[in-house]
Amino acid sequence: MKITELRRKSKTDLNKLLPEKYDKLCQLRFSLVSGKVKNVKAVRETKKEIARILTLLK
């Protein structure tokens, strides 16, 4: 998700989106350890999305 898309959302939407991204990151990490993830860049992209959301909330 790009920063322009995130800026259009309200703070309540961002607050709802943040736990979803943390859950996704957790699932990706477990899948990575078990060898199920083919796209290892997804972990990095998810971390960047979390950082973008946190930046907009501050």
C-alpha positions as protocol buffer text, in pm:
chain_id: "A"
residue {
  index: 1
  type: MET
  ca { x: 0 y: 0 z: 0 }
}
residue {
  index: 2
  type: LYS
  ca { x: 141 y: 335 z: -96 }
}
residue {
  index: 3
  type: ILE
  ca { x: 162 y: 639 z: 128 }
}
residue {
  index: 4
  type: THR
  ca { x: -92 y: 829 z: -82 }
}
residue {
  index: 5
  type: GLU
  ca { x: -349 y: 556 z: -23 }
}
residue {
  index: 6
  type: LEU
  ca { x: -279 y: 562 z: 349 }
}
residue {
  index: 7
  type: ARG
  ca { x: -313 y: 940 z: 369 }
}
residue {
  index: 8
  type: ARG
  ca { x: -667 y: 916 z: 235 }
}
residue {
  index: 9
  type: LYS
  ca { x: -773 y: 695 z: 525 }
}
residue {
  index: 10
  type: SER
  ca { x: -893 y: 827 z: 857 }
}
residue {
  index: 11
  type: LYS
  ca { x: -708 y: 771 z: 1182 }
}
residue {
  index: 12
  type: THR
  ca { x: -964 y: 515 z: 1294 }
}
residue {
  index: 13
  type: ASP
  ca { x: -910 y: 317 z: 974 }
}
residue {
  index: 14
  type: LEU
  ca { x: -534 y: 331 z: 1026 }
}
residue {
  index: 15
  type: ASN
  ca { x: -574 y: 215 z: 1385 }
}
residue {
  index: 16
  type: LYS
  ca { x: -776 y: -82 z: 1259 }
}
residue {
  index: 17
  type: LEU
  ca { x: -526 y: -158 z: 985 }
}
residue {
  index: 18
  type: LEU
  ca { x: -222 y: -161 z: 1214 }
}
residue {
  index: 19
  type: PRO
  ca { x: -307 y: -481 z: 1409 }
}
residue {
  index: 20
  type: GLU
  ca { x: -392 y: -655 z: 1083 }
}
residue {
  index: 21
  type: LYS
  ca { x: -46 y: -574 z: 950 }
}
residue {
  index: 22
  type: TYR
  ca { x: 118 y: -697 z: 1271 }
}
residue {
  index: 23
  type: ASP
  ca { x: -75 y: -1025 z: 1241 }
}
residue {
  index: 24
  type: LYS
  ca { x: 28 y: -1059 z: 879 }
}
residue {
  index: 25
  type: LEU
  ca { x: 392 y: -1001 z: 974 }
}
residue {
  index: 26
  type: CYS
  ca { x: 371 y: -1266 z: 1245 }
}
residue {
  index: 27
  type: GLN
  ca { x: 220 y: -1517 z: 1003 }
}
residue {
  index: 28
  type: LEU
  ca { x: 484 y: -1441 z: 743 }
}
residue {
  index: 29
  type: ARG
  ca { x: 762 y: -1495 z: 993 }
}
residue {
  index: 30
  type: PHE
  ca { x: 623 y: -1833 z: 1100 }
}
residue {
  index: 31
  type: SER
  ca { x: 575 y: -1934 z: 737 }
}
residue {
  index: 32
  type: LEU
  ca { x: 928 y: -1823 z: 654 }
}
residue {
  index: 33
  type: VAL
  ca { x: 1075 y: -2042 z: 927 }
}
residue {
  index: 34
  type: SER
  ca { x: 872 y: -2342 z: 816 }
}
residue {
  index: 35
  type: GLY
  ca { x: 972 y: -2283 z: 453 }
}
residue {
  index: 36
  type: LYS
  ca { x: 626 y: -2213 z: 313 }
}
residue {
  index: 37
  type: VAL
  ca { x: 692 y: -1857 z: 192 }
}
residue {
  index: 38
  type: LYS
  ca { x: 820 y: -1818 z: -162 }
}
residue {
  index: 39
  type: ASN
  ca { x: 832 y: -1437 z: -154 }
}
residue {
  index: 40
  type: VAL
  ca { x: 1076 y: -1342 z: 121 }
}
residue {
  index: 41
  type: LYS
  ca { x: 1042 y: -973 z: 32 }
}
residue {
  index: 42
  type: ALA
  ca { x: 690 y: -978 z: 172 }
}
residue {
  index: 43
  type: VAL
  ca { x: 830 y: -955 z: 526 }
}
residue {
  index: 44
  type: ARG
  ca { x: 1026 y: -641 z: 440 }
}
residue {
  index: 45
  type: GLU
  ca { x: 730 y: -484 z: 260 }
}
residue {
  index: 46
  type: THR
  ca { x: 499 y: -552 z: 554 }
}
residue {
  index: 47
  type: LYS
  ca { x: 746 y: -392 z: 795 }
}
residue {
  index: 48
  type: LYS
  ca { x: 761 y: -83 z: 573 }
}
residue {
  index: 49
  type: GLU
  ca { x: 381 y: -61 z: 563 }
}
residue {
  index: 50
  type: ILE
  ca { x: 370 y: -77 z: 943 }
}
residue {
  index: 51
  type: ALA
  ca { x: 628 y: 201 z: 962 }
}
residue {
  index: 52
  type: ARG
  ca { x: 427 y: 416 z: 719 }
}
residue {
  index: 53
  type: ILE
  ca { x: 111 y: 372 z: 923 }
}
residue {
  index: 54
  type: LEU
  ca { x: 290 y: 456 z: 1247 }
}
residue {
  index: 55
  type: THR
  ca { x: 441 y: 766 z: 1086 }
}
residue {
  index: 56
  type: LEU
  ca { x: 103 y: 891 z: 973 }
}
residue {
  index: 57
  type: LEU
  ca { x: -50 y: 829 z: 1314 }
}
residue {
  index: 58
  type: LYS
  ca { x: 212 y: 1048 z: 1481 }
}
